[in-house]
Amino acid sequence: MSATARPIAIIGGSGQIARALFAEARAQGLDPVVLARPRIDLERPETLRPALVAVRPRVVINAAGWTTVDEAESAQARAHAVNAESPAEIARWCADAGAHMVHVSSDYVFDGLASRPYPPDHPVCPINAYGRSKAAGEALIRTHLDRHLIVRTSWIYDAAGTNFLTTMLRLAGERDDVTVVADQTAAPTYAADLAGGLLRMAMTALAGSDRAHCGTFHLANSGATTWYGFAEAIFEEWAARGHKRPRLHATTSQNWPAAARRPRYSLLDTSATTAAFGVTLADWRDGLSRCFAARDRA
């Protein structure tokens, strides 16, 4: 099998980023292969190499991860296996096979104490177990593989699955009043927008051999808001479609019980991505409108 004929492997199965990547890759005429349960089990990293050997991809896009932030506090070993040990195993296989790796990471590797968007080279300082597992995964990939892209993003949502958008719509149908924290700031990122950007970055990296297209980058929808502002925009779209709009109330992180601390500010500086790859994602409000439009068509 020639290098150009080798497929793209997407790790993530039913996850929202993996679904969006598969749809976008098919739309671009690429040859995506999804690796998911039961073929692989990210809590058992040893299951990855046999699956990758069988597929022999030219690039592996790891869109999977342990993403339940609060549960990671009580399941740290499992979160570490999924978010650190499995990415390390993928990186080792890619190094042996001469393949490229794109790994999706998180804004939660930062402590949230900044007052301006985090550049990719800002030191990581996670404040919860999930963030620590993601930071560990990044470090292990850098150790084992030169030809990698680590792409941090923030606040992923889609029209399906379990995420902030679908939770807000469920609550809108169940309650007259909804309370949301208003003191955490980042950029909500539509999974389909992220998928398009990730594939463009991956194809650019595959086509070249220079270091400018390897390393750590940030990719998220443009703009910034709080969870409260995001909920407000969701309910605006919902009401515009003739549905009941609940009353929205703001609260603080201190008054919202959660097992894991969240960064108060985790906006990502994406300018290096634009410079290296020519990739800039639309404003988060535009992404939300297109997500609702896609939901309407489904």
Summary of the structure (lengths in Angstrom):
residues: 298
radius of gyration: 18.8
end to end distance: 37.3
largest distance: 58.6
contacts: 1033
relative contact order: 0.15
helix: 47%
strand: 17%
